Amino acid sequence: MDLRDVTAVDQVWATDITYIPLQKGFLYLVAIMDLHSRRVLSWKLSNSLDTEFCLEALEMALSSGRVPSCGVKTETRLP
């Protein structure tokens, strides 16, 4: 998706998961953002890379009454 095509708030949301290295393992962070405003709509931390904390972050973003107008699209980028 070309970011120049994003012209309104709640048109497209994006999500990303990253890891934070600790002395004993990792902490995982998921964030959901509005691509137009660059506002973080929700985020969650977890000590395991399971789907539950990602779904909780999505539910938190949706509970504000906001919904992305493009619906839901998944895309995986590997390094």
C-alpha positions, -999 to +999 in steps of 0.1 A: +000+000+000+012+035-009+010+057+022+001+087-001-032+069-007-041+071+030-060+104+032-083+101+063-082+089+099-095+053+103-090+046+066-061+021+073-048+006+105-015-012+108-001-035+134+034-047+143+050-071+167+085-066+180+105-082+207+125-066+235+155-087+247+158-091+284+184-109+305+163-140+306+143-142+274+122-117+256+092-094+261+069-090+231+052-058+221+022-054+197+010-020+187-020-010+165-017+024+147-038+046+125-017+052+094-030+087+087-027+102+121+002+079+132-016+076+165-011+044+185-046+031+191-036+003+215-007-018+226+000-048+248+030-066+262+035-103+267+062-126+279+051-152+252+045-149+215+009-162+215-020-148+196-041-139+227-022-107+235-025-096+198-063-102+199-066-083+232-048-053+216-072-054+186-102-056+209-089-026+229-086-006+197-121-016+185-136-009+219-130+029+214-158+027+187-133+033+159-132+009+130-108+009+100-129+017+069-109-006+047-118-037+067-091-062+078-061-071+057-032-092+067+003-089+053+035-105+066+069-090+061+099-111+069+133-095+074 
